């Protein structure tokens, strides 16, 4: 089995999109913020969320 990396931004992004599609807006917001925070190339955007 492959272990999951909790700092993998793609995983958080996928959770955010799934939550958005299932109308779980608060969860989607939390997951997408986590994805942005974990992306090195866009972590500067965290302060704007």
C-alpha positions in Angstrom: 0.0 0.0 0.0 1.1 3.6 -0.7 1.0 5.9 2.3 -0.6 9.3 1.8 1.3 12.5 2.4 -0.8 14.9 4.5 1.1 17.8 3.0 0.2 16.8 -0.6 -1.7 19.8 -2.0 -3.3 17.7 -4.7 -5.1 15.5 -2.2 -6.6 18.5 -0.4 -7.6 20.0 -3.7 -9.5 16.8 -4.7 -11.2 16.8 -1.3 -12.2 20.4 -1.8 -13.6 19.8 -5.3 -15.6 16.8 -4.1 -17.0 18.8 -1.2 -17.9 21.6 -3.6 -19.7 19.2 -6.0 -21.7 17.7 -3.1 -22.7 21.1 -1.8 -20.7 20.9 1.4 -19.5 24.4 1.1 -17.8 24.8 4.5 -15.8 21.6 4.0 -14.9 22.7 0.5 -13.6 26.0 1.7 -11.5 24.4 4.4 -10.0 21.8 2.0 -9.3 24.3 -0.7 -7.6 26.6 1.8 -5.5 23.7 3.0 -4.5 22.9 -0.6 -3.4 26.5 -1.3 -1.4 26.6 2.0 0.4 23.5 1.0 1.4 24.6 -2.5 4.8 26.2 -2.4 4.2 28.3 -5.6 1.0 29.9 -4.3 1.3 29.8 -0.5 1.6 33.6 -0.6 -2.1 33.7 -1.4 -2.9 32.2 2.1 -3.0 35.7 3.7 -5.6 36.8 1.2 -8.1 33.9 1.9 
